[in-house]
Amino acid sequence: FTPGHSLALPTSFGGLLQACASSVEGFTPTVWFITFLKTLNCIIIPACLKYGDNILYGYAKPVSIVLTCAATAAMTSSFPPPLMLAGIT
C-alpha cells in the first residue's frame, strides 16, 4: 500500500484501466520478458500433456513390432526373412 492509492474497487472502465496501469508501473523489459516466458510455460506444458500420448504411441507401436519379431526369432530359432528386416528398418 502506498499513500495516495485507494484500495476501493474502480467504478468505471477508465478507473479500471488506471488501476491496471498503476499495478504494472515500473515493470522493466526484463520483467515483461519473464512474464511472457511464464505465460508460454502455462501454454506449452498442457500441450505436451495433451499430445505426449500420441508421441508415445508413435514409438510404442514400432518397438512392439521389433520385440515381437525378436521374440519369435528366438523361440523358433530362425532368422526373420530379409524382406521383413527391410520393412522394420
Secondary structure, 3 states (H helix, E strand, C coil): CCCCCCCCCCCCHHHHHHHHHHHCCCCCHHHHHHHHHHHHHHHHHHHHHHHHHHHHHHHHHHHHHHHHHHHHHHHHCCCCCHHHHHHHC
